Amino acid sequence: MARILSLHLLGLLVLSKQLAAATTIPAHRYQLDSYPFEYGVASADPLADAVLIWTRASDQANVTWAIWLPGVGDFNSPVKTGVTNTSSSVDYTLTVDVTGLAPNTDYEYAFETVPGNRSRIGKTRTAPLANDTSFTSMKIGT
């Protein structure tokens, strides 16, 4: 009886390892960004002169943001910059409404909690002006 029980336990152990191996997601597919920006960055709601930029800064209260023209500026020489406060009451997420931008223009942006502790660089684009007749389509990704 003990031998049969041992064989059943061994079979369950082998089966559980096979199931675990079959359902394991490769680590490279879903790696988080570095602390405190584990959830990366995002942009949304492009207008001709504004765009929303977002991040989550784990356990950080003050976050500096910057937006710049690719190939022209960087975090230290932005078109616009500011400091935004966040807290546990909003799960340390923050959304910045960046206004005063040029229409139909590519931008890059990032967030920083302390010098050198910076998020990945995000890319966004403002919408064209409503009367821009050269505009025919816009791709929006998720």
C-alpha positions in Angstrom: 0.0 0.0 0.0 2.8 2.4 0.9 4.5 1.7 -2.4 1.3 2.4 -4.4 0.9 5.7 -2.5 4.5 6.6 -3.2 4.0 5.9 -6.9 0.9 8.0 -6.9 2.7 10.9 -5.2 5.6 10.6 -7.7 3.1 10.6 -10.6 1.5 13.7 -9.2 4.8 15.4 -8.8 5.9 14.6 -12.4 2.5 15.7 -13.7 2.6 19.0 -11.7 6.1 19.8 -13.1 4.9 19.1 -16.7 1.9 21.3 -16.2 4.0 24.1 -14.7 6.4 23.8 -17.7 3.6 23.9 -20.2 2.1 27.1 -18.7 5.2 29.0 -18.0 5.4 32.4 -19.7 8.9 33.2 -21.0 10.4 35.8 -18.6 11.5 38.1 -21.5 7.9 38.7 -22.6 6.6 40.5 -19.5 9.5 42.1 -17.7 8.7 45.2 -15.7 10.7 48.4 -16.1 13.1 49.4 -13.4 11.9 50.9 -10.0 10.0 53.1 -9.5 8.6 53.1 -13.1 7.8 49.3 -13.3 4.7 50.0 -15.3 6.4 52.1 -18.0 4.9 55.2 -19.6 2.0 55.9 -21.9 0.5 58.8 -23.8 -3.1 59.4 -24.7 -5.8 61.8 -26.1 -3.6 63.8 -28.6 -5.0 67.2 -29.5 -3.4 69.7 -31.9 -1.7 71.5 -29.1 -1.7 69.0 -26.2 -1.2 65.4 -25.1 -1.6 63.4 -21.9 1.4 61.5 -20.6 1.1 58.9 -17.8 3.2 56.8 -15.5 3.2 55.1 -12.1 6.0 56.0 -9.7 5.9 53.4 -6.9 6.2 55.1 -3.5 7.4 58.4 -4.9 5.7 61.7 -4.1 7.4 64.2 -6.5 8.0 63.4 -10.1 9.6 65.6 -12.7 8.5 65.2 -16.3 9.9 66.5 -19.5 8.8 66.4 -23.2 11.1 67.3 -26.1 11.6 67.1 -29.8 13.4 63.9 -30.9 16.9 64.5 -32.2 16.8 68.1 -31.0 16.3 68.0 -27.2 16.4 65.6 -24.4 15.3 65.4 -20.7 17.8 68.1 -19.8 16.7 70.4 -22.7 13.0 70.0 -23.0 10.3 71.9 -24.8 8.2 71.6 -21.6 8.9 70.4 -18.1 7.3 70.3 -14.7 7.0 68.6 -11.3 3.9 66.7 -10.5 2.9 65.3 -7.1 1.3 61.9 -6.6 0.3 59.8 -3.5 -1.0 56.5 -2.3 -4.5 57.8 -2.7 -4.1 57.5 -6.5 -1.8 54.5 -6.3 1.2 56.7 -7.2 -0.1 57.1 -10.8 0.1 60.5 -12.5 -1.3 61.9 -15.6 0.1 65.2 -17.0 -1.9 67.3 -19.5 1.0 68.8 -21.5 -0.3 71.9 -23.4 1.2 74.5 -25.7 2.7 71.9 -28.1 3.0 72.2 -31.9 0.4 70.4 -34.0 1.2 67.3 -36.0 4.6 66.9 -34.3 6.5 64.0 -32.8 7.7 64.2 -29.2 9.6 62.1 -26.7 9.0 62.3 -23.0 10.2 60.8 -19.7 9.7 61.0 -15.9 12.3 61.3 -13.1 12.1 60.9 -9.3 15.6 61.8 -8.3 18.5 62.8 -10.6 19.4 59.7 -12.6 16.3 57.6 -11.6 14.5 58.0 -14.9 11.7 56.2 -16.7 12.0 54.8 -20.2 11.5 57.3 -23.0 8.0 57.4 -24.4 7.0 58.6 -27.9 3.9 60.5 -28.8 2.5 62.8 -31.5 0.1 65.7 -31.4 -2.9 65.7 -33.7 -3.0 67.9 -36.8 -5.0 71.1 -36.9 -8.7 70.5 -37.6 -8.5 72.5 -40.9 -5.3 70.6 -42.1 -6.3 69.3 -45.5 -3.1 67.3 -45.9 -4.1 65.1 -43.1 -5.8 61.9 -44.3 -5.5 59.3 -41.5 -4.1 58.7 -38.1 -2.9 55.4 -36.5 -3.6 55.0 -32.8 -2.0 52.0 -31.0 -2.7 50.3 -27.7 
